[in-house]
């Protein structure tokens, strides 16, 4: 029996699998989408899907994909989407146990559970968000920002809560699901799917390596085009290890450093301080980091939660970053950045960006 979760139900299970150390997400075997998937009943779903996350009813059915109308289940708690015939095998990932075995055995039958790959997940999210754009509850620019931020979770090292993604607990230091380049390749090959155009545009703005939702927010403030609220700075490396210059290796306190953001061409590093930095040990660590960066001739700018409290505070930090970058750019750079910082249209776009990406404050307080 094959269960292909779709849409928001797929995303929920995908987050469950990323956060659960007993589960893995693995590529789908060739031909899986087009084989006989077997009968799917309410009892089978109850035995297979984790009940703390899934409790489908007739009024709140679970969404599954099928090969076509003839293959769809008639079970009353299933919302069927017959679109597997238009997809390739790399459109899905299988949820397996860490030993590689399928998720469950139901009545002597092996139950395989599949979730959408990152690329298809982005398309599904774009399809959902297009409804809000059509009904004028959200602008197209706001939709692009939200989708780009969403993709950075999939390509980053954190995962939101499966049931309460906006305000629930975020888990960190997880393996990324994929890379932005792989998602773009999937989107280029995909055809005839609702949401595809918007997904392609959003994927053009995302970046690999984000370690938290706050890092995702700051990346967009740095790098989005001004019409979407950013400064259009060069893309930084995110959470990539630095190589110390040989002459300072015996002087620095850290064997290696992985700044949240690093612009090698500018020799500028930026780190978001999301945890407690008031204790003596934390203050000592902050001091050591600052000295290590200074020894390597890297300008270091820490950024904290209070810097993202308002558009005005974000703008103030961006102005400080511009001053560190400007000496490495052409004479017109500072003037152009000043325009982006003060232009009323860009300020309005920056407020929209913050409204789409800033986490709930309760979650944000623990955000790394």
TORFINU-689607 format. One line per field, with one value per residue (C-alpha): residue in one letter; x, y, z. Coordinates in Angstrom, 2 decimals, decimal comma, always signed. Example, Ala and Ser with C-alpha at 12.3 -4.5 7.8 and 13.67 -1.06 7.14 Angstrom:
guse (a  s)
xx (+12,30  +13,67)
yy (-4,50  -1,06)
zz (+7,80  +7,14)
This chain:
guse (x  x  x  x  x  x  x  x  x  x  x  x  x  x  x  x  x  x  x  x  x  x  x  x  x  x  x  x  x  x  x  x  x  x  x  x  x  x  x  x  x  x  x  x  x  x  x  x  x  x  x  x  x  x  x  x  x  x  x  x  x  x  x  x  x  x  x  x  x  x  x  x  x  x  x  x  x  x  x  x  x  x  x  x  x  x  x  x  x  x  x  x  x  x  x  x  x  x  x  x  x  x  x  x  x  x  x  x  x  x  x  x  x  x  x  x  x  x  x  x  x  x  x  x  x  x  x  x  x  x  x  x  x  x  x  x  x  x  x  x  x  x  x  x  x  x  x  x  x  x  x  x  x  x  x  x  x  x  x  x  x  x  x  x  x  x  x  x  x  x  x  x  x  x  x  x  x  x  x  x  x  x  x  x  x  x  x  x  x  x  x  x  x  x  x  x  x  x  x  x  x  x  x  x  x  x  x  x  x  x  x  x  x  x  x  x  x  x  x  x  x  x  x  x  x  x  x  x  x  x  x  x  x  x  x  x  x  x  x  x  x  x  x  x  x  x  x  x  x  x  x  x  x  x  x  x  x  x  x  x  x  x  x  x  x  x  x  x  x  x  x  x  x  x  x  x  x  x  x  x  x  x  x  x  x  x  x  x  x  x  x  x  x  x  x  x  x  x  x  x  x  x  x  x  x  x  x  x  x  x  x  x  x  x  x  x  x  x  x  x  x  x  x  x  x  x  x  x  x  x  x  x  x  x  x  x  x  x  x  x  x  x  x  x  x  x  x  x  x  x  x  x  x  x  x  x  x  x  x  x  x  x  x  x  x  x  x  x)
xx (+0,00  +1,35  +0,18  +1,18  +0,50  -0,10  -0,27  -0,26  -0,63  +2,54  +4,34  +3,21  +4,59  +7,74  +8,40  +7,65  +10,24  +12,88  +12,46  +12,19  +15,56  +13,88  +12,80  +14,51  +13,43  +14,88  +14,53  +11,65  +12,50  +11,98  +8,48  +6,91  +4,43  +2,93  +2,52  -0,70  -0,89  -3,44  -6,61  -6,36  -8,93  -9,61  -8,30  -5,09  -4,51  -5,11  -2,53  +0,05  +0,05  +1,19  -2,03  -0,58  -0,30  -3,05  -6,68  -8,61  -12,41  -15,06  -15,05  -11,23  -9,98  -6,33  -5,12  -3,57  -2,35  -3,36  -2,35  -5,73  -9,48  -9,77  -7,07  -8,36  -9,67  -13,37  -12,66  -14,69  -11,80  -9,56  -9,42  -8,08  -5,87  -5,24  -1,98  +0,72  +0,65  +2,09  +4,99  +8,38  +9,67  +11,89  +8,75  +8,33  +10,41  +9,62  +9,39  +11,28  +12,70  +16,40  +17,09  +15,56  +12,35  +8,95  +6,94  +4,37  +2,83  -0,96  -2,78  +0,22  +0,66  +3,64  +2,58  +4,83  +4,33  +5,53  +5,75  +6,34  +9,94  +11,07  +10,37  +6,85  +6,25  +7,10  +4,69  +1,93  +2,58  +2,52  -0,78  -2,30  -0,94  -2,19  -5,72  -4,94  -3,45  -6,52  -8,84  -6,62  -5,82  -2,13  -0,12  +1,96  +5,15  +4,20  +3,54  +6,99  +8,65  +6,72  +7,48  +11,18  +11,37  +9,52  +11,99  +14,89  +13,51  +13,60  +17,14  +18,28  +19,05  +15,84  +12,27  +9,10  +6,51  +4,33  +1,07  +1,81  +4,40  +3,92  +4,28  +5,37  +8,82  +11,47  +14,16  +17,69  +20,86  +19,00  +20,26  +18,88  +16,26  +17,83  +19,59  +18,15  +19,93  +18,25  +14,84  +15,39  +16,37  +13,19  +11,06  +12,63  +11,76  +8,22  +5,29  +1,58  +1,30  -0,69  +1,64  +4,70  +5,36  +5,17  +7,36  +10,03  +10,12  +10,35  +13,14  +15,20  +15,45  +16,18  +19,59  +21,13  +22,35  +19,96  +20,09  +16,88  +13,82  +15,53  +18,53  +16,08  +14,52  +17,87  +19,03  +15,98  +16,58  +20,13  +19,56  +16,03  +15,60  +14,41  +10,90  +10,56  +12,14  +15,83  +19,09  +20,13  +23,54  +25,67  +24,58  +26,56  +27,66  +25,45  +26,85  +29,81  +33,12  +35,84  +39,44  +41,75  +44,81  +47,94  +49,51  +46,69  +45,92  +47,89  +46,27  +42,53  +40,39  +38,22  +39,39  +36,86  +33,98  +30,71  +29,25  +25,56  +26,47  +29,84  +30,77  +34,28  +34,65  +33,87  +35,56  +32,34  +30,66  +27,27  +25,77  +22,30  +22,42  +19,21  +20,21  +21,06  +24,17  +23,96  +25,74  +29,44  +30,31  +28,23  +29,82  +33,27  +32,39  +31,11  +34,38  +36,47  +34,51  +34,89  +38,66  +39,02  +37,27  +39,43  +42,63  +41,51  +40,74  +37,02  +34,53  +32,06  +28,48  +26,29  +22,54  +19,88  +16,12  +15,63  +17,12  +14,13  +11,39  +10,39  +11,17  +13,02  +15,32  +15,96  +16,81  +19,23  +21,12  +21,19  +22,72  +25,53  +26,13  +26,31  +29,10  +31,15  +30,55  +30,90  +34,75  +34,85  +32,36  +32,27  +31,80  +28,10  +27,34  +26,75  +24,46  +22,46  +22,09  +21,02  +18,27  +17,09  +17,09  +15,10  +12,81  +9,15  +8,27  +11,16  +10,29  +6,72  +8,04  +10,38  +7,41  +5,60  +8,71  +8,89  +5,19  +5,76  +9,03  +9,26  +8,51  +6,05  +7,92  +7,50  +9,23  +11,68  +13,05  +14,50  +15,50  +19,17)
yy (+0,00  +3,40  +6,61  +9,80  +12,74  +16,05  +19,77  +20,90  +17,32  +16,39  +19,39  +18,38  +14,86  +16,21  +18,36  +15,39  +13,30  +16,03  +16,53  +12,84  +11,13  +7,77  +8,71  +9,47  +10,95  +9,00  +9,27  +7,41  +4,31  +4,51  +3,53  +3,90  +6,58  +4,37  +1,05  -0,28  +1,54  -0,77  +0,06  +2,83  +2,71  +4,81  +1,98  +1,77  +5,52  +5,37  +2,59  +4,23  +7,97  +9,26  +10,02  +12,97  +14,79  +13,24  +12,65  +12,96  +13,15  +13,66  +17,38  +17,57  +14,95  +14,15  +15,09  +12,30  +12,13  +9,34  +8,32  +9,23  +9,27  +5,49  +4,97  +7,41  +6,11  +6,49  +6,66  +9,47  +10,92  +11,36  +14,39  +12,96  +14,85  +12,72  +14,30  +11,61  +10,93  +14,40  +13,98  +12,28  +9,94  +12,68  +14,66  +12,59  +11,29  +8,19  +8,36  +5,38  +4,27  +4,77  +1,12  +1,75  -0,20  +1,23  +3,24  +0,60  -2,85  -2,85  -6,19  -8,00  -5,39  -3,05  +0,59  +3,03  +6,71  +9,40  +13,17  +15,80  +16,74  +20,28  +21,44  +20,04  +21,31  +24,82  +24,45  +23,27  +26,22  +28,58  +27,10  +27,69  +31,21  +32,17  +31,91  +34,68  +36,79  +36,24  +37,27  +40,32  +39,17  +39,22  +41,08  +39,19  +40,69  +39,54  +36,07  +35,95  +36,95  +34,36  +31,57  +32,46  +32,37  +29,05  +27,51  +28,63  +26,48  +23,44  +24,30  +25,31  +23,54  +24,23  +22,93  +24,51  +22,78  +20,44  +21,48  +25,09  +26,39  +30,06  +29,95  +26,39  +25,15  +25,32  +22,62  +23,53  +21,89  +19,53  +18,30  +20,42  +18,70  +19,86  +22,81  +25,82  +24,74  +21,32  +22,93  +25,30  +22,38  +20,51  +23,59  +24,08  +20,51  +20,60  +21,27  +22,11  +22,51  +25,27  +27,51  +26,66  +30,19  +31,76  +28,99  +29,59  +33,30  +32,71  +30,15  +32,81  +34,79  +32,00  +31,02  +27,88  +27,45  +29,44  +28,31  +29,90  +31,88  +35,08  +34,40  +33,92  +37,29  +39,09  +37,41  +38,82  +42,27  +42,14  +40,59  +41,02  +43,65  +47,01  +46,55  +43,59  +45,40  +44,47  +46,22  +43,84  +43,21  +40,38  +36,99  +35,98  +32,52  +31,31  +29,13  +28,06  +27,36  +29,99  +29,12  +31,02  +32,71  +30,70  +33,62  +33,75  +30,06  +29,96  +33,17  +32,62  +31,01  +28,98  +26,14  +27,27  +29,74  +29,51  +33,02  +33,26  +35,57  +36,13  +38,31  +37,27  +40,09  +42,64  +40,85  +41,31  +38,78  +39,10  +36,85  +36,78  +36,54  +34,72  +33,03  +34,43  +36,58  +38,04  +35,27  +35,56  +32,58  +33,97  +37,39  +35,79  +33,78  +36,93  +38,67  +35,77  +35,71  +39,45  +39,23  +36,26  +38,16  +41,21  +39,13  +37,90  +41,43  +40,65  +43,35  +41,75  +42,96  +41,09  +41,53  +40,76  +40,39  +44,06  +45,01  +43,34  +44,86  +47,46  +48,68  +51,60  +49,34  +47,12  +50,20  +51,42  +48,12  +48,02  +51,50  +50,24  +47,26  +49,58  +51,54  +48,34  +47,31  +50,73  +50,93  +47,83  +49,14  +51,88  +55,54  +55,47  +52,50  +54,47  +56,93  +54,10  +52,29  +55,49  +55,85  +52,27  +52,93  +56,18  +55,71  +55,60  +52,82  +50,64  +51,36  +50,20  +47,05  +46,42  +46,56  +43,99  +41,79  +41,92  +41,08  +37,91  +36,69  +37,87  +34,96  +35,20  +36,85  +33,86  +31,59  +34,29  +34,58  +31,08  +31,49  +30,70)
zz (+0,00  -1,04  +0,63  -1,19  +1,10  -0,68  +0,08  +3,69  +4,96  +3,12  +4,62  +8,11  +7,69  +6,08  +9,16  +11,43  +9,58  +9,65  +13,40  +14,41  +14,88  +14,25  +10,72  +7,42  +4,10  +1,14  -2,65  -4,26  -6,30  -10,04  -11,15  -7,69  -8,73  -11,46  -9,69  -8,13  -4,82  -3,21  -1,31  +1,26  +4,06  +7,13  +9,31  +7,29  +7,61  +11,36  +11,75  +9,48  +10,09  +13,53  +15,39  +17,32  +14,00  +11,88  +12,86  +9,59  +9,59  +6,92  +7,66  +7,82  +5,34  +4,67  +1,18  -0,91  -4,50  -6,91  -10,40  -11,88  -11,26  -11,55  -8,90  -6,32  -3,02  -2,24  +1,49  +3,06  +5,08  +2,01  -0,28  -3,53  -6,00  -9,13  -10,35  -9,97  -13,72  -14,38  -11,95  -11,97  -9,28  -7,82  -6,97  -3,78  -0,88  +1,15  +4,94  +6,35  +9,69  +10,34  +9,43  +5,99  +6,61  +5,57  +8,04  +8,99  +8,48  +8,18  +8,26  +6,84  +4,09  +3,95  +4,08  +2,25  +3,08  +0,70  +1,05  -1,59  -2,32  -1,56  -5,11  -5,19  -1,65  -2,84  -5,77  -3,42  -1,11  -4,10  -5,26  -1,82  -1,49  -4,97  -3,62  -1,13  -3,93  -6,13  -3,29  -2,57  +0,96  +0,04  -2,57  -5,12  -3,67  -0,16  -1,56  -3,16  +0,11  +2,11  -0,36  -0,52  +3,27  +3,31  +0,86  +3,06  +5,87  +3,56  +2,42  +5,90  +9,16  +11,07  +10,94  +12,27  +14,43  +12,31  +13,99  +14,94  +12,46  +13,29  +17,07  +17,94  +18,89  +16,18  +16,08  +14,97  +13,68  +11,35  +7,97  +5,10  +3,02  -0,25  -1,89  -3,67  -6,87  -6,78  -6,25  -9,17  -11,39  -10,40  -11,09  -14,50  -15,49  -14,04  -16,37  -16,16  -12,38  -10,70  -8,70  -10,79  -12,10  -8,64  -7,19  -9,85  -9,07  -5,31  -5,71  -7,46  -4,22  -1,69  -0,30  +1,21  +4,76  +6,94  +10,56  +11,87  +10,90  +12,08  +9,87  +7,01  +7,77  +7,82  +4,62  +2,83  +4,31  +2,96  -0,45  -1,79  -4,50  -3,14  -4,57  -2,17  +0,80  +0,57  -0,27  -3,05  -1,48  -2,82  -1,47  +1,61  +2,60  +5,45  +8,22  +6,12  +7,95  +7,62  +6,89  +9,25  +7,73  +8,63  +10,51  +13,11  +13,63  +16,89  +18,14  +17,63  +20,33  +17,95  +15,73  +13,16  +12,89  +10,99  +10,84  +10,09  +7,21  +5,60  +2,64  +1,65  -0,87  +1,85  +4,79  +6,78  +9,09  +10,74  +13,41  +14,93  +18,72  +19,53  +22,78  +26,19  +26,00  +29,51  +31,44  +32,18  +29,95  +27,07  +27,36  +27,38  +24,27  +22,50  +23,37  +22,03  +18,78  +18,25  +18,85  +16,49  +13,72  +14,38  +14,19  +10,78  +9,56  +9,37  +10,34  +12,76  +13,24  +15,74  +15,34  +17,96  +18,32  +19,13  +15,76  +14,06  +16,26  +13,69  +10,21  +11,78  +13,81  +10,78  +8,74  +11,39  +11,37  +7,57  +7,56  +9,82  +7,53  +4,51  +6,20  +6,56  +2,94  +1,25  +1,30  -0,91  -3,47  -6,11  -5,09  -6,04  -3,76  -0,55  -2,34  -3,92  -0,60  +1,13  -1,44  -0,80  +2,93  +2,78  -0,23  +1,00  -1,44  -0,25  +3,38  +2,73  +1,01  +3,96  +6,34  +4,18  +4,19  +7,99  +8,30  +6,26  +7,80  +11,41  +13,79  +16,65  +19,52  +21,85  +19,35  +18,35  +21,89  +21,53  +17,92  +17,38)
